[in-house]
Amino acid sequence: MDTPAARHGELAALLDRAAAGSVPLAVLGDDAEHVLGGGRWALSSTGGWTAWVELPAAQRQARAVAALAELVDNGALRRWRWGPDGLDLDRSPGLALVSAARVNPGFVGFGAGVGADHAVAAPRCFGVSDQLHGWQGVVVELVHEGRHHYRLLTPGSAARSLARWLAEAVTGDRLGPPAPQACLVVLQRGRTAVDARAVGATMDATMDSAGLDVRAADFDGRRVQARGRSVDELAEVVFDLLRSADATSRGAGR
């Protein structure tokens, strides 16, 4: 039976599974993002949404139906129908968590490789928390060839994953030519405005040592500026930034 209690149990099961490793949630195309998000998801592309609504109505509806049918085929949707109030969607637990995280995240973050001609594939992240249980996990999104891949990670795993991305972006080990600098910008909603903090990394290499230069500021007012740090030490800085973002956001009574 599809009840609120059953849905809560399904989401709790996803969070339990994340304790054992990254949990795939959903893979969405651009059309599915527009249909599901309606331009209201955090970090939605304004340009993409504008182009979508400017399509002829018949073409937009045909593409929407095709996107929804694909979601049913890959299990992200159980069923859908047009109702009197618009789309009536029966989402899988994974897609329900993606939607919740994109609509009302505890915080949002996005990565960027800084420097001309450095197109580094960057993650985006959405905090999963509530007033009762606190910070429970992070939904991480990577876009590859027009597909949005969503996974659920524990807070610690998310911090380690984002730290590895920062390190790889500036070393060029896996993501292509190294960027001069990479940063993760984290946003949270305060009582009156959206506030931002960031952690940035560059490669520090000398003849006798190599490591990461790290600069960061979190929402508790702490600042970090250090040289020659390891990826594990960078992960601790990222974790503190995400933790402070979630705590500050919940304290603002979002």
Buried (B, 14 or more C-beta within 10 A) or exposed (E): EEEEEEEEEBBEEBBEEBEEEBBEBBBBBBBBBBBBBBBEBBBBBEEBBEEBEEBEEEEBEEBBBBBBEBBBEEEBBEEBEEEEEEEEBEBBBBBBBBBBBBBBBBBBBBBBBBBEEBEBEBBBBBBBBEEEEEBBBBBBBBBEEEEBBBBBBBBBBBBBBBBBBBBBBBBBEEBBEBBEBBBBBBBBBBEEEEBBBBBBBBBBEEEEEEBBBBBBBBBEEEEBEBEBBEBEBBBBBBBBBBBBBBBBBBEEEB
